[in-house]
Amino acid sequence: MESTDLNWWLLAKRQWPLAVSLAFIAGLELFTAGYVNPWWQTPGVVVICAIAVLAPRRPFDATLALAAAIVFTAIYLRLLGVSMHPHFWISGATISVTGAAMATIAIVTREASRWYAVSGTALIVAAMITAEVIGYPIVAAEEYRSYSPDPGSYLFGAVLMLVISIGTGLYFRARDNERRSQLAASVAAAQNAERMALARELHDVVAHYVTAIVVHAQAGQLNRSVDVLPSIAASGTEALTAMRRLVGTLRDGESSGPAASSSLVDDVRALAAESELPVRLSFDLEDAVPQELARSVLRLVQESLTNTSKHAFAVSSVDVALSSGDGVLHLAVLDDGVASGVPVGGSGGYGLVGMRERVELLGGTFSAGRREPTGWTVRADLPIS
């Protein structure tokens, strides 16, 4: 049979209100209802209420056990001649037993598949009807001396309680489905965000160094007198280091590089020197830049310089300007190169997309486009928080 695999702690946390309610009702019945030999009903009531409380672990099995317990309790009370005070209508079951049956119907409707829910509900209804039939002769002899119960009222009350039970189960079933859908959507969104972040890291980090390797290799092919092997080795080493950092992010949650140091100016200077482009730097930073923001700025500068290396030739100057004011960090990267047409190593077209996503995630604005008469401009405005 179906099982919800609900552990005992979660079961206790979820079911304690029902357990307390049933225990309170059963206690009131025992001490205030004035039954004949009332203690004889206690074992059956305890078993039935316990089944209702434990029902979420195995909902359909609980309906089988509950139906059997209700019928068996009615039989042994009939054989012992124990009279029950009727509640509302004709009664072969106490209020606590009726409450346990209603709760179990709601649980099986909420937890089980459609077939199990319908079958389990039918079993409990049949057991309650059987208990009424079995218990009525004893109840009538003690309680119905002066009036006859109205079958219409009994039927109305029974249908009303059944509708309440099924409706409660359907409500919680719909709420559970909605919660699962929201959780699935949240997980999918988180996975997509993580996938995009990893894609940006791969593009920004690895592509930068691989581009440098390809540029140096092509330069060596054009001019064999130039020793490009040290530069290629250095770029390869940096690419391996970046890959290790990225693997560390995947395995241990460590931050992938390049990591921002205490000085954003020094880090940008290092990137400019590493690019081997004719970079002119301009800094006017009035505000302290947080480490996470500095790391994103380094990414933007790195990708901009990589794009210049890949997509432009005859570059005589690349201007990198960093300034801040009124709580906003301004970045501008401008080059005067001529579009090469075929970028080094090809292009997947994800560089500008990744930069735009990175800036927008930080609440900033991003723009990129051609300059006149030649060149390319990248601008980003990032809030400093």
C-alpha positions in Angstrom: 0.0 0.0 0.0 1.0 3.6 -0.4 3.2 5.2 2.2 4.1 8.9 2.7 7.4 8.0 4.5 6.6 10.6 7.2 9.0 10.2 10.1 7.8 10.2 13.6 9.0 13.7 14.5 7.2 15.2 11.5 4.1 13.1 12.3 4.0 14.3 15.9 4.5 17.9 14.8 1.7 17.6 12.3 -0.8 15.5 14.2 -0.6 16.7 17.8 -3.7 19.0 17.4 -5.8 16.1 16.3 -4.5 13.8 19.0 -5.2 16.4 21.7 -8.7 17.1 20.3 -9.7 13.5 20.2 -8.3 12.8 23.7 -10.2 15.8 25.1 -13.5 14.7 23.4 -13.0 11.1 24.5 -12.4 12.3 28.1 -15.6 14.4 28.1 -17.6 11.4 26.8 -16.2 9.1 29.5 -16.9 11.3 32.5 -19.9 13.3 31.4 -22.1 11.3 29.0 -23.6 9.0 31.7 -23.1 5.8 29.7 -24.0 2.4 31.2 -20.6 0.7 31.9 -18.7 3.5 30.1 -15.2 2.1 30.7 -15.9 -0.8 28.3 -15.8 1.6 25.3 -12.3 3.0 26.3 -10.2 0.3 24.6 -12.0 0.6 21.2 -12.0 4.4 21.3 -8.3 4.5 22.1 -7.4 2.1 19.2 -9.6 4.0 16.8 -8.2 7.5 17.8 -4.7 6.1 17.6 -5.3 4.9 14.1 -6.6 8.3 13.0 -3.5 10.1 14.5 -1.1 7.7 12.7 -3.0 7.6 9.4 -0.7 10.0 7.5 2.1 7.4 7.5 0.0 4.8 5.6 -3.3 6.5 4.7 -5.1 3.6 2.9 -3.9 1.0 5.4 -5.3 3.3 8.1 -8.7 3.2 6.5 -8.7 -0.6 6.5 -7.6 -0.8 10.2 -10.1 2.0 11.2 -13.0 0.3 9.5 -12.2 -3.0 11.2 -11.8 -1.4 14.6 -15.1 0.5 14.3 -17.0 -2.6 13.4 -15.3 -4.8 16.0 -15.9 -2.2 18.8 -19.6 -2.0 17.9 -19.8 -5.8 18.0 -18.2 -6.2 21.4 -20.2 -3.3 22.9 -23.4 -4.9 21.5 -22.4 -8.3 23.1 -21.7 -6.6 26.4 -24.9 -4.6 26.3 -23.1 -1.2 26.7 -25.4 1.6 26.0 -24.1 4.8 24.3 -25.7 8.2 24.6 -26.7 9.2 21.1 -25.0 12.4 19.7 -27.3 14.5 17.6 -29.0 11.6 15.8 -29.2 7.8 16.1 -25.9 6.5 17.3 -23.9 3.4 17.3 -20.6 5.3 17.6 -19.4 8.0 20.0 -18.4 11.5 19.0 -14.7 10.7 19.4 -15.1 7.7 17.0 -17.0 9.8 14.6 -14.3 12.5 14.8 -11.6 10.0 14.2 -13.5 8.6 11.2 -13.9 12.2 9.7 -10.2 12.9 10.3 -9.1 9.7 8.6 -11.3 10.4 5.6 -9.8 13.8 5.3 -6.3 12.3 5.5 -6.8 9.6 2.9 -8.4 12.2 0.6 -5.4 14.4 1.0 -2.6 11.9 0.8 -3.7 8.9 -1.2 -4.3 8.4 -4.9 -7.8 8.9 -6.3 -8.7 5.1 -6.2 -7.4 4.6 -2.7 -9.1 7.8 -1.5 -12.5 6.7 -2.9 -12.1 3.1 -1.7 -10.9 4.1 1.8 -13.7 6.6 2.2 -16.3 4.0 1.2 -14.9 1.5 3.7 -15.1 4.0 6.6 -18.7 5.0 5.6 -19.7 1.4 5.4 -18.1 0.7 8.8 -19.9 3.7 10.4 -23.3 2.5 8.9 -22.6 -1.0 10.2 -21.8 0.4 13.7 -25.1 2.3 13.7 -27.0 -0.8 12.7 -25.3 -3.0 15.3 -25.5 -0.4 18.1 -29.1 0.9 17.5 -31.0 -1.9 19.4 -29.0 -1.2 22.6 -29.2 2.6 22.3 -32.9 2.6 21.5 -33.8 0.5 24.5 -32.1 3.0 26.8 -32.6 6.4 25.1 -35.5 6.4 22.7 -38.4 5.7 25.0 -40.2 9.0 24.6 -39.6 9.9 21.0 -38.5 8.3 17.7 -35.5 9.7 15.9 -36.0 11.3 12.5 -34.1 9.4 9.7 -34.1 12.5 7.6 -32.1 14.4 10.2 -29.7 11.5 10.6 -29.1 11.3 6.9 -28.6 15.0 6.6 -26.1 15.1 9.4 -24.2 12.1 8.1 -23.9 13.6 4.6 -22.9 16.9 6.1 -20.1 15.3 8.1 -18.9 13.4 5.0 -18.9 16.5 2.9 -16.9 18.3 5.5 -14.3 15.5 5.7 -13.9 15.1 2.0 -13.8 18.9 1.5 -11.1 19.3 4.1 -9.0 16.6 2.5 -9.4 18.2 -1.0 -8.5 21.6 0.4 -5.3 20.4 1.9 -4.5 18.3 -1.2 -4.9 21.3 -3.4 -2.7 23.3 -1.0 0.0 20.6 -1.0 0.0 20.5 -4.8 0.3 24.2 -5.0 3.2 24.1 -2.5 4.9 21.4 -4.5 4.5 23.4 -7.7 6.0 26.5 -6.0 8.9 24.5 -4.7 9.5 22.9 -8.1 9.5 26.3 -9.7 11.8 27.7 -7.0 14.2 24.8 -7.5 14.1 25.2 -11.3 14.8 28.9 -11.0 17.7 28.4 -8.6 19.2 25.7 -10.9 18.8 28.0 -13.9 20.4 30.9 -12.0 23.3 28.7 -10.9 23.7 27.4 -14.5 23.8 30.9 -15.9 26.4 31.9 -13.2 28.6 28.9 -14.1 28.2 29.7 -17.8 29.4 33.3 -17.1 32.3 32.1 -15.1 33.4 29.7 -17.8 33.1 32.3 -20.5 34.8 35.1 -18.5 37.6 33.2 -16.9 38.6 30.4 -19.3 37.8 32.1 -22.6 40.0 35.0 -21.5 43.2 32.9 -21.1 42.4 30.6 -24.0 42.0 33.7 -26.2 45.4 34.9 -25.1 46.9 31.5 -26.0 45.4 31.6 -29.5 46.6 35.2 -30.1 50.1 34.3 -29.0 50.1 31.2 -31.1 48.9 33.1 -34.2 51.6 35.8 -33.6 54.2 33.0 -33.5 53.0 31.6 -36.8 53.3 35.0 -38.4 56.7 35.8 -37.0 58.7 32.7 -36.0 61.5 34.8 -34.7 59.4 35.9 -31.7 59.5 33.5 -28.8 55.8 33.2 -27.8 56.1 29.9 -25.8 56.6 31.6 -22.4 53.5 33.7 -23.0 51.5 30.7 -24.0 52.8 28.7 -21.0 51.8 31.6 -18.7 48.3 31.8 -20.2 47.9 28.1 -20.0 48.9 28.1 -16.3 46.5 30.9 -15.6 43.7 29.0 -17.4 44.4 25.9 -15.3 44.4 28.0 -12.1 41.0 29.5 -13.1 39.6 26.0 -13.9 40.7 24.8 -10.4 39.0 27.8 -8.8 35.8 27.0 -10.8 35.9 23.3 -9.8 36.4 24.5 -6.2 33.2 26.5 -6.6 31.3 23.5 -7.8 32.6 21.1 -5.1 33.1 23.2 -2.0 31.3 26.5 -2.7 34.6 28.4 -2.8 34.7 31.7 -4.7 36.1 31.4 -8.3 38.7 33.8 -9.5 40.0 36.2 -10.2 39.5 37.2 -6.6 39.5 40.9 -5.8 42.3 42.1 -3.6 42.1 45.1 -1.2 42.8 47.4 -4.1 40.6 47.5 -7.1 43.0 49.9 -8.8 45.9 47.5 -8.5 43.7 44.6 -9.8 42.6 46.5 -12.9 46.3 47.5 -13.5 47.3 43.8 -13.4 44.5 42.9 -15.9 45.6 45.6 -18.2 49.3 44.5 -18.1 48.3 40.9 -18.6 46.2 41.7 -21.7 49.3 43.1 -23.5 47.0 45.7 -25.1 47.9 49.5 -25.2 45.7 50.2 -22.2 45.4 53.7 -20.7 43.9 53.7 -17.2 41.9 56.5 -15.5 40.8 56.3 -11.9 38.6 58.6 -9.9 37.2 56.5 -7.0 35.7 58.6 -4.2 33.9 55.7 -2.5 35.1 52.4 -1.1 34.2 49.5 -3.3 32.9 46.3 -1.7 34.8 43.1 -2.5 31.9 41.4 -4.3 31.3 44.5 -6.5 35.0 44.8 -7.2 35.1 41.2 -8.3 32.3 41.9 -10.8 34.1 45.0 -12.1 37.2 42.9 -12.7 35.0 40.4 -14.7 33.7 43.2 -16.8 37.1 44.7 -17.5 38.5 41.3 -18.2 35.7 40.4 -20.7 36.0 43.8 -22.4 39.7 43.4 -22.9 39.2 39.8 -24.1 36.6 41.0 -26.7 39.1 43.7 -27.9 41.7 41.0 -28.4 39.3 38.7 -30.2 37.3 41.1 -32.4 39.6 44.0 -33.3 42.9 44.6 -35.0 45.0 47.8 -35.4 44.2 48.8 -31.8 46.3 51.8 -30.9 44.6 52.5 -27.5 42.2 51.1 -25.1 40.8 53.5 -22.4 39.7 52.0 -19.1 38.0 54.5 -16.8 36.8 53.9 -13.3 35.0 56.6 -11.3 32.4 56.8 -8.5 30.1 59.4 -7.2 26.7 59.6 -5.4 26.9 55.9 -4.5 27.4 54.8 -8.1 30.4 53.2 -9.7 31.0 54.1 -13.4 33.0 51.8 -15.7 33.9 52.7 -19.3 36.1 50.7 -21.7 36.7 52.2 -25.1 39.0 51.0 -27.9 39.7 52.4 -31.4 40.3 49.0 -33.1 38.8 48.0 -36.5 36.5 45.0 -36.5 38.3 41.9 -37.7 35.2 40.2 -39.1 36.3 36.7 -37.9 37.1 36.7 -34.2 40.0 34.8 -32.8 38.8 31.2 -32.1 35.3 32.0 -33.2 32.6 33.5 -31.0 29.6 32.1 -29.3 28.1 35.5 -28.8 27.7 35.1 -25.0 30.2 37.7 -23.9 27.9 40.8 -24.0 25.0 38.7 -22.7 27.0 37.6 -19.7 28.2 41.1 -18.9 24.6 42.5 -19.2 23.3 39.7 -16.9 26.1 40.4 -14.4 25.4 44.1 -14.3 21.6 43.7 -14.1 21.9 41.2 -11.2 23.7 43.9 -9.3 21.0 46.4 -10.0 23.0 48.4 -12.5 22.7 49.5 -16.2 24.8 48.3 -19.1 25.4 49.4 -22.6 27.7 48.4 -25.4 28.1 49.5 -29.0 30.3 50.7 -31.9 32.2 54.0 -31.8 32.6 56.4 -34.6 34.6 56.3 -36.8 36.1 53.0 -35.4 36.2 51.1 -32.1 33.9 49.8 -29.5 32.5 51.1 -26.2 31.4 49.3 -23.1 29.8 51.2 -20.2 28.4 50.0 -16.9 26.9 51.9 -13.9 26.8 49.9 -10.7 25.2 51.0 -7.4 27.7 50.8 -4.5 25.9 49.3 -1.5 
